[in-house]
Amino acid sequence: MREGQNLSPQFADYLTMLIRLFNSALQNPDTFRLQIQLNPNNSSDLFFNQILPYKQLQMLGCHFELLKEETVYRHIKYRHQLSLIHLEQMQAKLATVCKTIKEKNPSLIHHICKEVQNMRPYGQ
């Protein structure tokens, strides 16, 4: 793909470049546009376009092919298990912090719980 599009970044910088292009498209929707093209052979192409005053410049094009269902399932299962591990780690850290606060200043926990109960859900 790199030779076909005459790309100059190193492969190690490829992910950083993709993230930068996605962020640019999100932050400046009037200047950058993402276009996805679904092909009849179960593949798709994603194009990063920059809109200039008198033309549209294609920054990068990515080709995607459909994987086997088993591969997608394994990837989803891996990501889900990774998320559960992170959740367990965060809950363990929270329990440790709460235990330390209870030992050092029990009234602070009571005050925090009262404030949390008085909070409104986000966006209301």
N, C-alpha and C positions, 0 to 999 in steps of 0.2 A: 504494500500500500504506500509505503514511504517513497519508493522510486516512482510509482505511477503518478503521484501528486507533487513530486519534486519538493518533499518536505526536508527541512534542514535540522529540526531538533533531534537530539539523541533519544533513544528509546526510553531511557530512564526519565526523561522530561515529558514523555508523551501524556502520562496521566495528569501531570500538572497543567499541561497545555489544555487538555480536555476540560478540566475543572475550571480553568480560567475562561474558556469559551462559554461554558454553561453559565457561569456567574455573569459574564458580560451580557449574555442573552436575557438573563433574568433582570439585571439591573437597568439595562437600556433597551427595552422592547421596541423603541422607535428606530434604533440604530442597528440592532442585531436581530436576526430571525432564524429560528430552527425550522427545518422542513423535513418531514419524514415521508418517504415514498414506499408504499407497500407493493411488492412485486408479485406477479402471479405464481412464481416458483417458491413461495413461502420464505422469501428473503425480503429484506428491506434495506433502504439507504437513508442515512441521516445526514443532512447537509447543514452546515453552519454558514449563514450568509450575512454579510455586512452590507447595509443599505447606505449607499453614498448618494449625494444629490442627484446625479444623473445616471447612475448605474447600480447594479447589485453585484457585489463581489463574493464569490464562493470562497470562504476561508478554509474549509475542510469538509471532506465527505467521508463517512464511515459506512462500511457495508456489513450487514448483520445477516446471519443465516440461522434458520430454525434448528434447535438442538433436539435430541431425543427427549421424550418426556421423562425418562428415568434420570437423565443428567440434570434437568431442571429441578426435579423433585429432590435429588441429592443436594443441590446447591441451596434450595429453600430450607431443607432440613438442617443443613450445616449452619446457615445464617440464623435460623430460629434457635438452635442449641447455643450458638455463640451469644445471642441476645439474652437467653436465660442465664447463662453463666455471668454475664455482666450485671444482670438484675440481682442475682444472688450476692455478688460481690458488693454492690451498692447497698443492698439491704444489710449486709454484715457490717459495713462501715457505718451506716446510720445507727444500727443497734449499739455499736461501740461508742459512738459519739453521745447517744442518748444515755447510755450507762454512765459515761464519764460526767455528763452534765448532772445527772441525778445524784451522783456522789458528791460533786462539788457544790452545786446550787440547785436543790430540789424545787425551789419556788420559781426558778426560770423555766423549767419544763411546764409547770402549771400555767404560767403566763403565756408561753408559746402555744400550748394547746388551746387556750381560750382565744387567742388571736386567730388561730387557724379556723376555729369554728365560726368566727365572725366574718371571715373573708367570703366575698362573693366569687362565684365561678368566673373564669376569664371571659371577658367580652360582655358581661352583663352589668 
